[in-house]
Amino acid sequence: MFGRKKKGMIPTISSGVAGPLGVLHLPRFWSKVLLDSKGQLHEDYPACGAGFDQMVLDGLGLDKDATLAYINDNSPTYPQFEAWVSENGSFDQAAVDELNGAISGYNHDDDTRGSILGASGINDDGSILDAVNLNNLDDWYELHANLD
């Protein structure tokens, strides 16, 4: 226990989870940025990456720097964050539906899929293509691999 390097927390909220606003990935985005602001996000995970994180920011009309600053400066609860998103974003139900469709319909490339499935000992038979489920498997693998 003493002298071990703290690796940080693996975010395990799925990109397939939505909060009361109905926006997929938004709870995961909030949790990653919040963990990072407290120095507790695992070093292999970006607080705000170029994939689903940026898709959510763009889809909701949120300024990246302002959003990250809000979370970093205020450590909001999730409902507080959603209220801020509602006040500071520019979106309607059609935009949410389009964003959710883009997230749920996104597939990783063949190499990424094969790597994730291989690490988890799952045969790549073409039955798991979507990034949401592949990312879940990757998170669960990493969580297990990082247990002491």
N, CA, C and O of each residue as an XYZ file, in Angstrom:
592
protein
N       0.811     -1.180      0.000
C       0.000      0.000      0.000
C       0.864      1.257      0.000
O       0.582      2.195     -0.747
N       1.904      1.294      0.818
C       2.750      2.471      0.904
C       3.769      2.460     -0.226
O       4.336      1.418     -0.554
N       3.995      3.627     -0.819
C       5.002      3.751     -1.855
C       4.548      3.350     -3.245
O       5.325      3.441     -4.196
N       3.301      2.905     -3.384
C       2.810      2.546     -4.716
C       2.325      3.789     -5.441
O       1.735      4.687     -4.841
N       2.582      3.825     -6.731
C       2.129      4.935     -7.551
C       0.620      4.810     -7.769
O       0.127      3.755     -8.169
N      -0.093      5.878     -7.506
C      -1.529      5.896     -7.769
C      -1.734      6.061     -9.263
O      -1.254      7.026     -9.856
N      -2.430      5.145     -9.859
C      -2.627      5.151    -11.301
C      -3.826      5.985    -11.726
O      -3.903      6.390    -12.886
N      -4.739      6.246    -10.847
C      -5.945      6.985    -11.185
C      -7.099      6.056    -11.475
O      -6.930      4.845    -11.613
N      -8.265      6.640    -11.563
C      -9.493      5.875    -11.749
C      -9.799      5.664    -13.230
O      -9.625      6.560    -14.057
N     -10.250      4.481    -13.530
C     -10.726      4.149    -14.868
C     -12.185      4.594    -14.945
O     -12.995      4.176    -14.118
N     -12.533      5.427    -15.914
C     -13.941      5.837    -16.019
C     -14.781      4.685    -16.568
O     -14.495      4.165    -17.647
N     -15.794      4.294    -15.842
C     -16.603      3.157    -16.286
C     -18.052      3.524    -16.587
O     -18.875      2.636    -16.806
N     -18.378      4.816    -16.603
C     -19.706      5.205    -17.088
C     -19.660      5.063    -18.605
O     -18.807      5.658    -19.263
N     -20.563      4.288    -19.146
C     -20.571      4.018    -20.584
C     -20.986      5.245    -21.390
O     -21.763      6.079    -20.925
N     -20.462      5.336    -22.588
C     -20.906      6.372    -23.528
C     -22.360      6.153    -23.924
O     -22.999      7.062    -24.453
N     -22.886      4.968    -23.680
C     -24.283      4.653    -23.976
C     -25.251      5.096    -22.900
O     -26.451      4.846    -23.009
N     -24.746      5.757    -21.851
C     -25.597      6.244    -20.758
C     -25.911      7.717    -20.989
O     -25.037      8.505    -21.351
N     -27.173      8.073    -20.772
C     -27.622      9.462    -20.853
C     -28.197      9.873    -19.508
O     -28.727      9.039    -18.773
N     -28.093     11.139    -19.188
C     -28.723     11.693    -17.993
C     -30.110     12.216    -18.335
O     -30.652     11.889    -19.391
N     -30.686     13.021    -17.457
C     -32.038     13.544    -17.693
C     -32.219     14.331    -18.991
O     -33.316     14.335    -19.549
N     -31.173     14.998    -19.484
C     -31.288     15.704    -20.767
C     -31.402     14.738    -21.941
O     -31.800     15.136    -23.036
N     -31.055     13.474    -21.719
C     -31.155     12.468    -22.772
C     -29.974     12.432    -23.712
O     -30.072     11.865    -24.800
N     -28.846     13.032    -23.317
C     -27.664     13.107    -24.185
C     -26.703     11.970    -23.856
O     -26.148     11.913    -22.759
N     -26.510     11.068    -24.812
C     -25.546      9.989    -24.631
C     -24.145     10.559    -24.435
O     -23.801     11.594    -25.005
N     -23.355      9.888    -23.638
C     -21.953     10.205    -23.368
C     -21.747     11.404    -22.442
O     -20.659     11.567    -21.890
N     -22.763     12.244    -22.261
C     -22.566     13.432    -21.428
C     -22.180     13.069    -19.987
O     -21.296     13.721    -19.430
N     -22.806     12.051    -19.352
C     -22.349     11.685    -18.002
C     -20.898     11.206    -17.976
O     -20.172     11.510    -17.029
N     -20.466     10.473    -18.983
C     -19.071     10.010    -19.041
C     -18.123     11.200    -19.210
O     -17.097     11.289    -18.536
N     -18.477     12.107    -20.113
C     -17.669     13.300    -20.320
C     -17.491     14.057    -19.004
O     -16.369     14.384    -18.618
N     -18.591     14.329    -18.325
C     -18.555     15.035    -17.033
C     -17.650     14.303    -16.045
O     -16.826     14.929    -15.378
N     -17.799     12.983    -15.947
C     -17.019     12.227    -14.956
C     -15.531     12.270    -15.270
O     -14.716     12.393    -14.356
N     -15.159     12.172    -16.547
C     -13.741     12.202    -16.909
C     -13.116     13.565    -16.603
O     -12.027     13.641    -16.034
N     -13.805     14.626    -16.978
C     -13.266     15.962    -16.733
C     -13.193     16.236    -15.233
O     -12.220     16.818    -14.752
N     -14.216     15.820    -14.498
C     -14.225     16.024    -13.049
C     -13.096     15.240    -12.381
O     -12.379     15.781    -11.539
N     -12.936     13.971    -12.751
C     -11.836     13.178    -12.206
C     -10.488     13.816    -12.529
O      -9.605     13.873    -11.673
N     -10.330     14.293    -13.756
C      -9.077     14.930    -14.147
C      -8.826     16.203    -13.337
O      -7.691     16.486    -12.953
N      -9.879     16.961    -13.081
C      -9.719     18.205    -12.319
C      -9.252     17.948    -10.891
O      -8.672     18.826    -10.253
N      -9.505     16.753    -10.398
C      -9.088     16.370     -9.050
C      -7.813     15.526     -9.053
O      -7.385     15.029     -8.012
N      -7.208     15.369    -10.248
C      -5.994     14.574    -10.362
C      -6.231     13.090    -10.170
O      -5.317     12.363     -9.783
N      -7.460     12.624    -10.438
C      -7.804     11.234    -10.174
C      -8.142     10.416    -11.414
O      -8.486      9.240    -11.294
N      -8.052     11.010    -12.604
C      -8.322     10.267    -13.832
C      -7.090      9.455    -14.200
O      -5.967      9.956    -14.139
N      -7.301      8.205    -14.582
C      -6.196      7.343    -14.998
C      -5.430      8.030    -16.123
O      -6.019      8.635    -17.019
N      -4.120      7.924    -16.058
C      -3.246      8.638    -16.996
C      -3.431      8.226    -18.455
O      -3.042      8.979    -19.348
N      -4.008      7.067    -18.722
C      -4.213      6.619    -20.096
C      -5.498      7.161    -20.728
O      -5.758      6.915    -21.906
N      -6.299      7.892    -19.956
C      -7.567      8.416    -20.442
C      -7.505      9.933    -20.568
O      -7.111     10.617    -19.623
N      -7.892     10.464    -21.728
C      -7.931     11.918    -21.855
C      -9.170     12.477    -21.158
O     -10.239     11.867    -21.201
N      -9.027     13.619    -20.526
C     -10.183     14.269    -19.906
C     -11.174     14.698    -20.980
O     -12.388     14.601    -20.800
N     -10.640     15.170    -22.089
C     -11.489     15.622    -23.191
C     -10.782     15.289    -24.491
O      -9.898     16.021    -24.935
N     -11.173     14.193    -25.089
C     -10.531     13.735    -26.311
C     -11.213     14.241    -27.571
O     -12.172     15.012    -27.523
N     -10.688     13.784    -28.694
C     -11.169     14.236    -30.000
C     -12.352     13.424    -30.527
O     -12.927     13.784    -31.554
N     -12.726     12.346    -29.853
C     -13.808     11.489    -30.325
C     -15.174     11.897    -29.786
O     -15.678     12.977    -30.093
N     -15.764     11.024    -28.983
C     -17.100     11.286    -28.440
C     -17.150     12.580    -27.628
O     -18.160     13.283    -27.655
N     -16.074     12.903    -26.906
C     -16.070     14.137    -26.110
C     -16.304     15.349    -27.012
O     -17.160     16.188    -26.729
N     -15.545     15.430    -28.085
C     -15.692     16.572    -28.997
C     -17.030     16.518    -29.725
O     -17.621     17.562    -30.002
N     -17.517     15.318    -30.039
C     -18.821     15.198    -30.680
C     -19.914     15.790    -29.791
O     -20.819     16.465    -30.281
N     -19.827     15.535    -28.482
C     -20.825     16.061    -27.549
C     -20.735     17.583    -27.470
O     -21.751     18.275    -27.528
N     -19.526     18.092    -27.339
C     -19.363     19.549    -27.290
C     -19.934     20.202    -28.551
O     -20.691     21.169    -28.471
N     -19.566     19.669    -29.704
C     -20.050     20.226    -30.970
C     -21.557     20.071    -31.109
O     -22.246     21.008    -31.512
N     -22.071     18.885    -30.776
C     -23.495     18.608    -30.938
C     -24.384     19.453    -30.042
O     -25.541     19.709    -30.373
N     -23.847     19.887    -28.907
C     -24.625     20.704    -27.975
C     -24.290     22.188    -28.082
O     -24.843     23.012    -27.353
N     -23.384     22.521    -28.994
C     -23.012     23.918    -29.175
C     -22.290     24.511    -27.985
O     -22.490     25.676    -27.643
N     -21.443     23.702    -27.350
C     -20.706     24.144    -26.163
C     -19.281     24.521    -26.520
O     -18.631     23.840    -27.314
N     -18.797     25.600    -25.936
C     -17.404     25.993    -26.083
C     -16.548     25.079    -25.215
O     -16.804     24.943    -24.019
N     -15.548     24.458    -25.800
C     -14.711     23.503    -25.077
C     -14.037     24.137    -23.868
O     -14.133     23.614    -22.758
N     -13.363     25.251    -24.074
C     -12.622     25.880    -22.974
C     -13.554     26.308    -21.843
O     -13.238     26.112    -20.669
N     -14.692     26.888    -22.190
C     -15.646     27.325    -21.163
C     -16.218     26.127    -20.397
O     -16.409     26.196    -19.183
N     -16.485     25.044    -21.103
C     -17.042     23.850    -20.458
C     -16.036     23.229    -19.504
O     -16.377     22.893    -18.370
N     -14.803     23.076    -19.957
C     -13.763     22.510    -19.098
C     -13.510     23.410    -17.893
O     -13.335     22.919    -16.778
N     -13.489     24.724    -18.111
C     -13.272     25.661    -17.013
C     -14.404     25.584    -15.995
O     -14.158     25.632    -14.790
N     -15.632     25.465    -16.466
C     -16.772     25.371    -15.544
C     -16.619     24.155    -14.624
O     -16.783     24.261    -13.408
N     -16.306     23.011    -15.216
C     -16.156     21.798    -14.401
C     -14.948     21.924    -13.480
O     -15.037     21.605    -12.295
N     -13.832     22.381    -14.008
C     -12.616     22.514    -13.200
C     -12.789     23.499    -12.041
O     -12.320     23.246    -10.931
N     -13.454     24.602    -12.297
C     -13.581     25.653    -11.284
C     -14.699     25.411    -10.280
O     -14.641     25.919     -9.160
N     -15.719     24.639    -10.666
C     -16.917     24.517     -9.826
C     -17.189     23.127     -9.274
O     -17.993     22.982     -8.353
N     -16.532     22.092     -9.818
C     -16.796     20.706     -9.390
C     -18.296     20.439     -9.242
O     -18.753     20.026     -8.177
N     -19.058     20.675    -10.313
C     -20.511     20.533    -10.201
C     -20.960     19.083    -10.049
O     -20.298     18.156    -10.515
N     -22.089     18.914     -9.391
C     -22.749     17.611     -9.420
C     -23.230     17.404    -10.854
O     -23.211     18.339    -11.655
N     -23.659     16.194    -11.182
C     -24.118     15.987    -12.549
C     -25.350     16.834    -12.874
O     -25.396     17.435    -13.947
N     -26.359     16.906    -11.981
C     -27.493     17.775    -12.297
C     -27.096     19.250    -12.462
O     -27.654     19.948    -13.309
N     -26.145     19.721    -11.667
C     -25.664     21.095    -11.835
C     -24.998     21.267    -13.198
O     -25.167     22.297    -13.850
N     -24.243     20.257    -13.624
C     -23.590     20.328    -14.929
C     -24.623     20.361    -16.051
O     -24.493     21.154    -16.984
N     -25.643     19.514    -15.973
C     -26.677     19.523    -17.012
C     -27.396     20.863    -17.060
O     -27.734     21.345    -18.141
N     -27.635     21.472    -15.901
C     -28.277     22.791    -15.880
C     -27.391     23.815    -16.588
O     -27.883     24.656    -17.341
N     -26.078     23.739    -16.342
C     -25.134     24.644    -16.996
C     -25.129     24.399    -18.504
O     -25.104     25.348    -19.288
N     -25.152     23.136    -18.911
C     -25.186     22.788    -20.336
C     -26.438     23.381    -20.979
O     -26.369     23.946    -22.070
N     -27.574     23.252    -20.310
C     -28.825     23.798    -20.849
C     -28.756     25.309    -21.024
O     -29.285     25.852    -21.995
N     -28.110     25.980    -20.092
C     -28.006     27.440    -20.135
C     -26.952     27.924    -21.126
O     -27.090     29.011    -21.688
N     -25.910     27.141    -21.347
C     -24.773     27.601    -22.140
C     -24.648     26.958    -23.515
O     -23.866     27.414    -24.350
N     -25.411     25.908    -23.748
C     -25.365     25.242    -25.041
C     -26.353     25.837    -26.014
O     -27.105     26.754    -25.685
N     -26.338     25.309    -27.201
C     -27.263     25.737    -28.243
C     -27.750     24.476    -28.955
O     -27.137     24.019    -29.920
N     -28.856     23.923    -28.466
C     -29.352     22.665    -29.012
C     -30.837     22.523    -28.732
O     -31.398     23.188    -27.861
N     -31.452     21.640    -29.494
C     -32.847     21.274    -29.288
C     -32.941     19.754    -29.358
O     -31.922     19.077    -29.487
N     -34.149     19.216    -29.274
C     -34.302     17.763    -29.271
C     -33.794     17.129    -30.565
O     -33.246     16.028    -30.545
N     -33.974     17.815    -31.671
C     -33.476     17.275    -32.942
C     -31.949     17.155    -32.918
O     -31.395     16.184    -33.433
N     -31.273     18.136    -32.323
C     -29.810     18.078    -32.218
C     -29.378     16.942    -31.299
O     -28.399     16.249    -31.577
N     -30.111     16.752    -30.202
C     -29.809     15.645    -29.278
C     -30.002     14.315    -29.990
O     -29.168     13.418    -29.868
N     -31.090     14.185    -30.728
C     -31.355     12.943    -31.464
C     -30.260     12.665    -32.490
O     -29.818     11.525    -32.639
N     -29.826     13.701    -33.192
C     -28.761     13.536    -34.186
C     -27.449     13.132    -33.520
O     -26.752     12.238    -34.000
N     -27.117     13.795    -32.413
C     -25.899     13.462    -31.672
C     -25.949     12.034    -31.154
O     -24.983     11.287    -31.308
N     -27.056     11.646    -30.546
C     -27.191     10.285    -30.020
C     -27.073      9.245    -31.128
O     -26.485      8.182    -30.928
N     -27.625      9.549    -32.283
C     -27.500      8.638    -33.418
C     -26.062      8.507    -33.880
O     -25.614      7.415    -34.230
N     -25.341      9.614    -33.882
C     -23.928      9.584    -34.291
C     -23.099      8.774    -33.301
O     -22.209      8.024    -33.704
N     -23.385      8.920    -32.011
C     -22.634      8.169    -30.996
C     -22.966      6.685    -31.077
O     -22.065      5.848    -31.123
N     -24.249      6.357    -31.095
C     -24.625      4.934    -31.096
C     -24.291      4.258    -32.419
O     -24.158      3.035    -32.468
N     -24.156      5.025    -33.480
C     -23.863      4.438    -34.784
C     -22.397      4.431    -35.169
O     -22.043      3.971    -36.255
N     -21.540      4.935    -34.294
C     -20.118      5.013    -34.632
C     -19.436      3.663    -34.431
O     -19.618      3.020    -33.397
N     -18.657      3.239    -35.411
C     -17.894      1.999    -35.331
C     -16.405      2.304    -35.377
O     -15.963      3.166    -36.136
N     -15.639      1.593    -34.565
C     -14.185      1.718    -34.614
C     -13.654      1.048    -35.882
O     -14.328      0.216    -36.489
N     -12.443      1.421    -36.267
C     -11.803      0.770    -37.409
C     -11.447     -0.672    -37.034
O     -11.471     -1.042    -35.860
N     -11.123     -1.464    -38.027
C     -10.865     -2.892    -37.820
C      -9.721     -3.148    -36.839
O      -9.818     -4.038    -35.993
N      -8.645     -2.379    -36.946
C      -7.495     -2.596    -36.060
C      -7.843     -2.297    -34.604
O      -7.465     -3.050    -33.707
N      -8.559     -1.205    -34.371
C      -8.956     -0.851    -33.007
C      -9.885     -1.919    -32.435
O      -9.723     -2.356    -31.296
N     -10.861     -2.331    -33.246
C     -11.796     -3.370    -32.814
C     -11.042     -4.650    -32.462
O     -11.273     -5.242    -31.408
N     -10.150     -5.072    -33.339
C      -9.396     -6.297    -33.104
C      -8.535     -6.224    -31.857
O      -8.422     -7.202    -31.118
N      -7.931     -5.077    -31.619
C      -7.089     -4.888    -30.437
C      -7.903     -4.966    -29.151
O      -7.503     -5.629    -28.194
N      -9.036     -4.294    -29.133
C      -9.884     -4.296    -27.933
C     -10.419     -5.697    -27.657
O     -10.362     -6.179    -26.525
N     -10.934     -6.342    -28.686
C     -11.480     -7.685    -28.497
C     -10.388     -8.673    -28.115
O     -10.592     -9.522    -27.247
N      -9.234     -8.567    -28.755
C      -8.125     -9.466    -28.443
C      -7.671     -9.346    -27.001
O      -7.403    -10.355    -26.348
N      -7.583     -8.116    -26.494
C      -7.165     -7.907    -25.104
C      -8.137     -8.560    -24.130
O      -7.745     -9.032    -23.063
N      -9.415     -8.579    -24.515
C     -10.429     -9.172    -23.638
C     -10.651    -10.656    -23.906
O     -11.505    -11.281    -23.276
N      -9.889    -11.219    -24.833
C     -10.020    -12.643    -25.126
C     -11.295    -13.000    -25.875
O     -11.816    -14.107    -25.744
N     -11.789    -12.053    -26.660
C     -13.021    -12.279    -27.424
C     -12.665    -12.402    -28.899
O     -11.940    -11.573    -29.449
N     -13.182    -13.445    -29.527
C     -12.964    -13.671    -30.947
C     -13.647    -12.578    -31.760
O     -14.817    -12.269    -31.530
N     -12.933    -12.002    -32.694
C     -13.493    -10.957    -33.550
C     -14.261    -11.610    -34.692
O     -13.737    -11.791    -35.792
N     -15.509    -11.959    -34.409
C     -16.345    -12.627    -35.402
C     -17.281    -11.654    -36.121
O     -18.158    -12.071    -36.877
N     -17.088    -10.350    -35.879
C     -17.911     -9.346    -36.538
C     -19.215     -9.041    -35.839
O     -20.020     -8.260    -36.348
N     -19.443     -9.640    -34.684
C     -20.719     -9.416    -33.982
C     -20.703     -8.174    -33.098
O     -21.765     -7.669    -32.734
N     -19.523     -7.673    -32.748
C     -19.414     -6.452    -31.939
C     -18.668     -5.425    -32.778
O     -17.452     -5.506    -32.945
N     -19.406     -4.468    -33.296
C     -18.817     -3.469    -34.181
C     -18.851     -2.056    -33.594
O     -17.972     -1.243    -33.881
N     -19.863     -1.763    -32.775
C     -20.061     -0.385    -32.336
C     -19.050      0.038    -31.276
O     -18.671     -0.744    -30.404
N     -18.625      1.291    -31.375
C     -17.603      1.828    -30.477
C     -18.071      1.875    -29.031
O     -17.259      1.708    -28.121
N     -19.363      2.100    -28.795
C     -19.843      2.169    -27.411
C     -19.558      0.851    -26.691
O     -18.988      0.860    -25.601
N     -19.945     -0.277    -27.282
C     -19.712     -1.564    -26.629
C     -18.235     -1.937    -26.606
O     -17.760     -2.529    -25.637
N     -17.518     -1.601    -27.650
C     -16.078     -1.875    -27.652
C     -15.370     -1.055    -26.572
O     -14.492     -1.564    -25.875
N     -15.752      0.207    -26.438
C     -15.159      1.035    -25.386
C     -15.511      0.509    -23.997
O     -14.687      0.568    -23.084
N     -16.735     -0.005    -23.834
C     -17.101     -0.619    -22.550
C     -16.157     -1.773    -22.242
O     -15.617     -1.865    -21.139
N     -15.961     -2.645    -23.214
C     -15.065     -3.785    -23.013
C     -13.649     -3.322    -22.674
O     -12.993     -3.903    -21.810
N     -13.185     -2.285    -23.347
C     -11.859     -1.746    -23.085
C     -11.766     -1.192    -21.663
O     -10.786     -1.447    -20.962
N     -12.776     -0.437    -21.236
C     -12.795      0.101    -19.868
C     -12.785     -1.027    -18.836
O     -12.042     -0.972    -17.856
N     -13.594     -2.025    -19.057
C     -13.690     -3.131    -18.090
C     -12.384     -3.915    -18.041
O     -11.959     -4.352    -16.971
N     -11.750     -4.094    -19.196
C     -10.446     -4.744    -19.231
C      -9.440     -3.931    -18.437
O      -8.720     -4.477    -17.601
N      -9.385     -2.640    -18.688
C      -8.436     -1.764    -18.002
C      -8.710     -1.701    -16.492
O      -7.777     -1.703    -15.688
N      -9.978     -1.645    -16.119
C     -10.317     -1.650    -14.695
C      -9.756     -2.901    -14.026
O      -9.119     -2.816    -12.976
N      -9.990     -4.051    -14.630
C      -9.521     -5.306    -14.072
C      -7.995     -5.364    -14.049
O      -7.400     -5.806    -13.066
N      -7.366     -4.918    -15.135
C      -5.910     -4.981    -15.239
C      -5.213     -4.052    -14.228
O      -4.059     -4.285    -13.867
N      -5.901     -3.021    -13.779
C      -5.300     -2.050    -12.870
C      -5.628     -2.303    -11.405
O      -5.278     -1.500    -10.540
N      -6.296     -3.414    -11.126
C      -6.560     -3.749     -9.722
C      -5.272     -4.174     -9.043
O      -4.440     -4.857     -9.639
N      -5.118     -3.774     -7.818
C      -3.924     -4.185     -7.058
C      -4.167     -5.498     -6.361
O      -3.281     -6.005     -5.673
